[in-house]
Amino acid sequence: MKLSRRRFLHLVATAAALPAFSRCARAQAYPARPVRVLEGFGSGSSADLAARLIGHWLSERLGQHFVIENRPGAGSNVATEAVVRAAPDGYTLLTCVTANAINATLYEKLNFNFIRDIAPVAGLLRMSLVVLVNPSLAAKTLPEFIAYAKANPGKVNIAVPGNGSGPHVAGELFKMMAEINIDKLNSNITAGLADPQLKARIKGLGADPMPMTPTQFGALMADETEKWAKVVKFAGIKP
């Protein structure tokens, strides 16, 4: 499997989505009441910070509160299921990341289908994953590290935040390598990502804005789900 260095380093994406089959795009007054934005990784996580940045922008832009709710648990499955079960009216959004695509295969039994039950709205930001090694290691470049790992099988360990997490599955990938609404929401989120002040704050998180149309984001969701399915199955990862 060939994967460019740029694509490998840009694995973690955060985006906004909502329950499928929403019809609120037809309501010109949207939003007419506060909007809930659920994220599944807890306060201070990248998904939480991204949600709060764009939520603040949208609140000021659209004149309604975008309220961020932390629903951590099961790698964001708790928050995702809550959004899937919410009324499909555009007033319950989800910040989703790479883990959501991974979970589609990592968990054998879910009460939802990530691709079928969640409708894409807009991309928010993309964060890079990097490889860090102990300074004492002889390898100083990525090719040198790959050569070292091949010459020392079983001697290289990787530290990750959890089994099945984005960094974990990205490490396995590294090994495996040797139109709905919410138009109004998309246009306003995209405008926010072009705003110099918001862009600067996103840059401050070590991330880059990732504006996307719903169609582009939908394609990304499908591609990510397919890609991580291969990695999860290849590595035999279990939750």
C-alpha positions in Angstrom: 0.0 0.0 0.0 1.5 3.3 -1.1 0.9 6.4 1.0 2.5 9.8 0.5 4.4 11.4 3.4 2.0 14.4 3.3 -1.0 12.1 3.6 0.5 10.1 6.4 1.3 13.2 8.4 -2.2 14.5 8.0 -4.2 11.8 9.6 -6.2 13.5 12.4 -9.1 15.6 11.1 -11.8 17.3 13.1 -15.1 18.1 11.4 -18.7 19.0 12.1 -21.5 16.6 11.3 -25.1 16.0 12.3 -27.8 13.3 12.2 -28.6 12.1 8.7 -31.6 13.3 6.7 -31.8 16.7 8.2 -34.2 19.1 6.5 -33.5 22.3 8.4 -31.7 23.7 5.3 -35.1 24.7 4.1 -35.7 26.9 7.1 -34.2 30.2 6.2 -34.3 31.4 9.8 -31.9 28.7 10.9 -30.8 28.7 13.7 -33.9 29.8 15.5 -32.8 28.5 18.9 -29.5 27.3 20.5 -27.6 24.5 18.8 -25.9 21.7 20.8 -22.5 20.6 19.7 -21.4 17.2 21.1 -17.8 16.1 21.3 -16.7 12.7 22.6 -13.2 13.1 24.1 -13.6 15.5 27.1 -12.6 19.0 28.0 -9.3 20.1 26.6 -9.2 17.5 23.9 -8.5 18.6 20.3 -12.2 17.9 19.4 -13.3 20.0 22.4 -11.0 22.9 21.5 -12.1 22.8 17.9 -15.8 22.8 18.9 -15.4 25.7 21.2 -13.5 27.8 18.6 -16.0 27.3 15.8 -18.9 27.4 18.3 -17.9 30.8 19.5 -17.6 32.0 15.9 -21.0 30.7 14.9 -22.7 32.1 18.0 -21.5 35.6 17.2 -22.1 35.1 13.5 -25.6 33.6 13.6 -27.0 35.2 16.8 -27.7 31.9 18.6 -25.7 30.0 21.2 -23.8 27.0 20.0 -23.5 25.1 23.2 -20.6 22.6 23.5 -21.4 19.4 25.4 -18.7 17.0 26.5 -19.8 13.4 26.2 -16.6 11.4 26.5 -16.7 7.6 26.4 -15.9 4.6 24.1 -13.7 6.6 21.8 -16.5 9.1 21.0 -19.2 6.4 20.4 -21.2 7.7 23.3 -21.4 11.2 21.8 -21.9 9.8 18.3 -24.9 7.7 19.3 -26.4 10.6 21.1 -26.3 12.7 17.9 -27.6 9.8 15.8 -30.6 9.5 18.2 -31.2 13.2 18.2 -33.9 14.8 16.1 -32.6 15.3 12.6 -33.3 19.0 12.6 -29.8 20.5 12.5 -29.8 21.5 16.2 -27.5 18.7 17.4 -24.1 18.6 15.8 -21.1 16.3 16.4 -17.4 17.1 16.2 -15.9 13.9 14.8 -12.2 12.9 14.3 -10.2 10.0 12.9 -11.4 7.8 15.8 -14.9 7.9 14.5 -13.8 6.4 11.3 -11.7 3.8 13.1 -14.5 2.8 15.4 -16.7 1.7 12.5 -14.4 -1.3 12.3 -12.8 -1.5 15.7 -16.1 -2.1 17.5 -18.0 -5.1 16.2 -21.4 -4.0 17.4 -22.4 -0.4 17.3 -26.0 0.9 17.5 -25.4 3.2 14.5 -23.6 3.3 11.2 -21.2 6.2 11.0 -21.5 6.7 7.3 -25.2 6.0 7.0 -26.5 7.8 10.1 -24.2 10.9 10.2 -24.5 13.6 7.6 -21.4 15.7 6.8 -21.5 19.5 7.3 -18.0 21.0 7.1 -14.3 20.3 7.7 -12.8 22.3 10.6 -9.1 21.6 11.1 -6.4 19.0 10.4 -3.6 18.2 12.9 -0.4 16.5 12.0 1.0 13.4 13.6 4.8 13.2 13.9 7.3 10.5 14.9 9.4 11.4 18.0 12.3 9.2 19.1 14.7 9.3 22.0 17.7 11.5 21.3 20.0 8.6 22.1 18.7 6.6 19.2 21.1 6.4 16.2 18.3 7.1 13.7 18.0 10.8 13.0 15.7 10.7 9.9 12.6 8.7 9.0 14.5 6.5 6.5 17.1 5.8 9.1 14.4 4.9 11.7 12.7 2.5 9.2 16.1 0.9 8.5 16.8 0.6 12.3 13.4 -0.9 13.0 13.9 -3.5 10.2 17.3 -4.3 11.5 16.0 -4.7 15.1 12.7 -6.5 14.9 10.7 -6.5 18.1 13.0 -4.0 19.8 11.1 -0.8 18.9 8.1 0.1 21.0 5.5 2.9 20.5 3.8 4.9 23.2 0.1 5.8 22.4 -2.7 7.2 24.5 -4.9 4.1 24.2 -5.7 0.9 22.3 -7.5 1.8 19.0 -6.8 5.5 19.4 -5.8 7.6 16.4 -2.0 7.6 17.2 -2.2 3.8 17.9 -3.8 3.0 14.6 -1.6 5.5 12.8 1.4 3.6 14.1 -0.1 0.4 12.8 -0.6 2.2 9.4 3.0 3.2 9.5 3.9 -0.4 10.0 1.5 -1.6 7.3 2.9 0.9 4.8 7.2 -0.6 4.9 -25.7 18.3 0.4 -27.6 18.9 3.8 -28.2 22.1 5.7 -26.6 22.8 7.9 -25.3 25.1 3.3 -25.8 27.9 5.8 -23.7 26.1 8.4 -21.0 25.1 5.9 -20.7 28.6 4.5 -20.4 30.2 8.0 -17.9 27.6 9.2 -15.9 28.1 6.1 -16.0 31.9 6.6 -14.8 31.3 10.2 -11.9 29.3 9.0 -10.9 32.2 6.7 -11.1 34.7 9.5 -7.6 35.8 10.4 -8.3 35.8 14.2 -9.8 32.3 14.2 -7.1 31.0 11.8 -4.5 32.3 14.2 -6.2 30.5 17.1 -6.3 27.3 15.2 -2.7 27.7 14.2 -2.0 28.2 18.0 -3.4 24.6 18.5 -0.7 23.3 16.1 -3.4 22.7 13.5 -4.4 24.0 10.1 -7.9 25.0 8.9 -9.6 22.4 6.8 -12.5 24.0 4.9 -14.6 21.5 3.0 -17.9 21.3 1.2 -20.4 18.7 2.6 -19.6 16.6 -0.4 -15.9 16.8 0.1 -16.3 16.0 3.8 -18.6 13.1 3.0 -15.9 11.7 0.7 -13.3 12.1 3.5 -15.5 10.3 6.0 -15.9 7.4 3.6 -12.2 7.3 2.7 -11.1 7.5 6.3 -13.5 4.7 7.3 -12.3 2.4 4.6 -8.7 3.2 5.3 -8.8 2.6 9.0 -10.9 -0.5 8.5 -7.9 -2.0 6.6 -5.5 -1.0 9.4 -7.7 -2.3 12.2 -8.1 -5.7 10.4 -4.5 -5.8 9.4 -3.2 -5.2 13.0 -5.9 -7.3 14.7 -6.8 -4.5 17.1 -9.5 -5.0 19.6 -11.1 -2.4 21.9 
